[in-house]
Amino acid sequence: MVFRLTHELIFPNPYLGDTDGLLAVGGDLSIDRLLLAYSNGIFPWYAFKEGEIQWWCPLQRFVIFPDEIHVSHSMRTLLNKGTYEVTFNTAFEEVIKACGDLRKDMEGAWLGEDMTAAYTQLFHQGFAASVEVWKDDELVGGLYGVTLGKCFFGESMFSLAPSASKVALIELARFLQEHGGVMIDCQFETPHLKSMGGRYISYEEYMKLIRE
């Protein structure tokens, strides 16, 4: 069942949503609503044709645990070469713009002006972060997501050079390992993320990690 949100700051029980994870439509992208959503495993994705926000909460969650990140031999070789430089939170707006630009002509593209503004606000309030990958002072890859407690909720990534987004994800996992992070939420399974150690956990286990 898909619920329609009003201006009231509340979400329905995730167990009552559709089997594919779609829970609700409508509402807004205020900081308070986004923080309430992510703290309950709910996230906005792409919009219906009429422009309404969709809110998703799959009950099987695809995640990467930082200490389970898979680094292939070829990736280890690339990292050891020092081809790329990696930074954190130095170019959030450039990263989110690059993610949106790469997908703007795709079916289901969701990272429009409203979404971009909302996550940029979250970043300035300390609830979002980015990883940047540089080559010769040019931004060639990266990712961004929401940060709550010890969890990172990945939103999007991009790559303009070979394996640049993989480098960003590996360095994010290493950073979380070093600083007590417990989980990277990937939202949905992709072959790329599965190859790097992604796996499913239950919504119950997922919520326990968020509440730690």
Buried (B, 14 or more C-beta within 10 A) or exposed (E): EBBEBEEEEEBBEBEEBEEEBBBBBBBBBEEEBBBBBBBBBBBBBBBEEEEBBBBBBBBEBBBBBBEEBBBEEEBEEBBEEEBBEBBBBEBBBEBBBBBBEBBEEEEEEBBEEBBBEBBBBBBEEEBBBBBBBBBEEEBBBBBBBBBBBBBBBBBBBBBBBBBBBBBBBBBBBBBBBEEEBBBBBBBEBEEBBBEBBBBBBEBEEBBEBBEE
